[in-house]
């Protein structure tokens, strides 16, 4: 898959030069002519890097960079600030707003490409990330779980799953479904940041499945915050008719009509406080069982593992 770079600049000649330079290096490019257009693209499309003009209409590069870096879901997106000004103060402003590097126009194409490669190397984490949410994926999740088991410190693994998501996707389409997934990721990151430990882990297993790894003493507050925030935003994913009805109409395999309730979230919380967990697969098995119990409650809910080792 090609590396995708957003070129945000109000000068069409500069955009053309950048596009030609990057295309020759086999990068895929997307263009934005002002800050607001760039922000819309950044929030809706997976990107690998942004080339951001210092001065743009509607929203300048400093403002846009600041917004990106404050967004929990976008904070890891690398940004190179591009400007015609070479004053030290402008460079400092750009770096202070969160830019990963800075290059001054006019620039040599070779220098720009070298800086792009450097920033991509520097910001690439040693884990595979989910392309939709940019959250750590399965390799990182397995490593994190393995570390928990090896270290034998108290931990809580929260398995998060969206209820009725397939029905939602079938009616509203994958683009809207992706919006739901991204918003869910933001909610999880926000809950972990507000109520969790600094080292807590948020990962994206795939589809509508996520994981949050924290300590047992904080898992309740995190789960409660996730449920509260998700239930608050869930109706906004629907059109007025479905929202007012409180359900959508779907069909089963026999083409029978069913009323399907709005999206909710189910969480199964696995801990090592009441039983000895010796391998990663065991965590997944317990988590799946707890999630199933939460789903049976027919509303957003979480179920915490309380079974003792000697219980059947």
MOBEL-V405711 format. One record per residue. N is the residue number from 1. RES is the residue in one letter. PSI is psi in radians with two decimals (none if undefined). Layout:
n={N:N}
res={RES:RES}
psi={PSI:PSI}
This chain:
n={1:2:3:4:5:6:7:8:9:10:11:12:13:14:15:16:17:18:19:20:21:22:23:24:25:26:27:28:29:30:31:32:33:34:35:36:37:38:39:40:41:42:43:44:45:46:47:48:49:50:51:52:53:54:55:56:57:58:59:60:61:62:63:64:65:66:67:68:69:70:71:72:73:74:75:76:77:78:79:80:81:82:83:84:85:86:87:88:89:90:91:92:93:94:95:96:97:98:99:100:101:102:103:104:105:106:107:108:109:110:111:112:113:114:115:116:117:118:119:120:121:122:123:124:125:126:127:128:129:130:131:132:133:134:135:136:137:138:139:140:141:142:143:144:145:146:147:148:149:150:151:152:153:154:155:156:157:158:159:160:161:162:163:164:165:166:167:168:169:170:171:172:173:174:175:176:177:178:179:180:181:182:183:184:185:186:187:188:189:190:191:192:193:194:195:196:197:198:199:200:201:202:203:204:205:206:207:208:209:210:211:212:213:214:215:216:217:218:219:220:221:222:223:224:225:226:227:228:229:230:231:232:233:234:235:236:237:238:239:240:241:242:243:244:245:246:247:248:249:250:251:252:253:254:255:256:257:258:259:260:261:262:263:264:265:266:267:268:269:270:271:272:273:274:275:276:277:278:279:280:281:282:283:284:285:286:287:288:289:290:291:292:293:294:295:296:297:298:299:300:301:302:303:304:305:306:307:308:309:310:311:312}
res={X:X:X:X:X:X:X:X:X:X:X:X:X:X:X:X:X:X:X:X:X:X:X:X:X:X:X:X:X:X:X:X:X:X:X:X:X:X:X:X:X:X:X:X:X:X:X:X:X:X:X:X:X:X:X:X:X:X:X:X:X:X:X:X:X:X:X:X:X:X:X:X:X:X:X:X:X:X:X:X:X:X:X:X:X:X:X:X:X:X:X:X:X:X:X:X:X:X:X:X:X:X:X:X:X:X:X:X:X:X:X:X:X:X:X:X:X:X:X:X:X:X:X:X:X:X:X:X:X:X:X:X:X:X:X:X:X:X:X:X:X:X:X:X:X:X:X:X:X:X:X:X:X:X:X:X:X:X:X:X:X:X:X:X:X:X:X:X:X:X:X:X:X:X:X:X:X:X:X:X:X:X:X:X:X:X:X:X:X:X:X:X:X:X:X:X:X:X:X:X:X:X:X:X:X:X:X:X:X:X:X:X:X:X:X:X:X:X:X:X:X:X:X:X:X:X:X:X:X:X:X:X:X:X:X:X:X:X:X:X:X:X:X:X:X:X:X:X:X:X:X:X:X:X:X:X:X:X:X:X:X:X:X:X:X:X:X:X:X:X:X:X:X:X:X:X:X:X:X:X:X:X:X:X:X:X:X:X:X:X:X:X:X:X:X:X:X:X:X:X:X:X:X:X:X:X:X:X:X:X:X:X}
psi={2.33:2.59:2.28:2.18:2.29:2.24:1.93:1.83:2.42:-0.14:1.97:-0.54:-0.73:-0.74:-0.71:-0.78:-0.80:-0.74:-0.78:-0.80:-0.78:-0.67:-0.65:-0.42:0.20:0.43:2.54:2.37:2.59:2.51:2.55:2.42:-0.05:3.00:-0.69:-0.72:-0.69:-0.76:-0.71:-0.74:-0.78:-0.65:-0.26:-0.29:2.47:2.22:2.76:-0.41:2.67:2.25:1.97:2.09:2.46:-0.75:2.07:2.69:2.80:-0.62:2.11:3.02:-0.64:-0.78:-0.78:-0.77:-0.74:-0.74:-0.75:-0.82:-0.34:-0.20:2.07:-0.54:-0.32:-0.05:-0.46:-0.01:2.07:2.48:2.28:2.10:2.27:2.23:2.81:-0.13:2.47:0.15:2.56:-0.69:-0.65:-0.67:-0.74:-0.77:-0.75:-0.79:-0.71:-0.55:-0.12:0.00:2.51:-0.40:3.07:2.29:2.47:2.31:2.51:2.60:2.74:2.29:-0.66:-0.65:-0.76:-0.82:-0.66:-0.71:-0.67:-0.82:-0.70:-0.80:-0.72:-0.71:-0.74:-0.62:-0.22:2.09:2.73:0.77:2.74:2.35:2.63:2.22:-0.41:-0.78:-0.27:0.24:2.70:2.43:-2.72:-0.66:-0.84:-0.66:-0.80:-0.71:-0.72:-0.77:-0.71:-0.72:-0.69:-0.79:-0.75:-0.75:-0.40:0.38:2.74:2.29:2.79:2.18:1.98:1.97:2.08:2.34:2.44:2.34:2.40:0.40:-0.63:-0.75:-0.68:-0.81:-0.72:-0.67:-0.78:-0.23:2.82:-0.52:-0.79:-0.62:-0.70:-0.65:-0.72:-0.75:-0.77:-0.73:-0.65:-0.75:-0.73:-0.72:-0.77:-0.77:-0.71:-0.73:-0.75:-0.64:-0.70:-0.72:-0.17:-2.99:2.75:-0.54:0.10:2.67:2.33:2.15:2.82:1.84:-0.66:2.69:-2.21:0.44:2.24:2.97:2.44:2.22:2.11:-2.79:2.66:-0.59:-0.34:-0.11:-0.63:-0.83:-0.69:-0.81:-0.75:-0.69:-0.73:-0.85:-0.80:-0.81:-0.65:-0.79:-0.52:-0.70:-0.37:-0.79:-0.46:-0.22:-0.14:2.79:2.96:-0.72:-0.85:-0.67:-0.80:-0.66:-0.56:0.23:2.87:2.77:2.20:3.05:2.46:-3.02:-0.34:0.20:0.42:2.45:2.40:2.53:2.09:2.11:2.86:2.83:2.41:3.11:2.36:2.41:2.27:2.23:1.98:2.25:2.82:0.36:-0.41:-0.11:2.77:2.06:2.20:-0.24:2.75:-0.70:-0.59:-0.69:-0.79:-0.70:-0.78:-0.74:-0.74:-0.69:-0.77:-0.68:-0.69:-0.70:-0.72:-0.68:-0.55:-0.24:-0.13:0.52:2.94:2.25:2.93:2.60:2.23:2.44:2.09:0.10:2.39:2.78:-0.58:0.05:2.63:none}
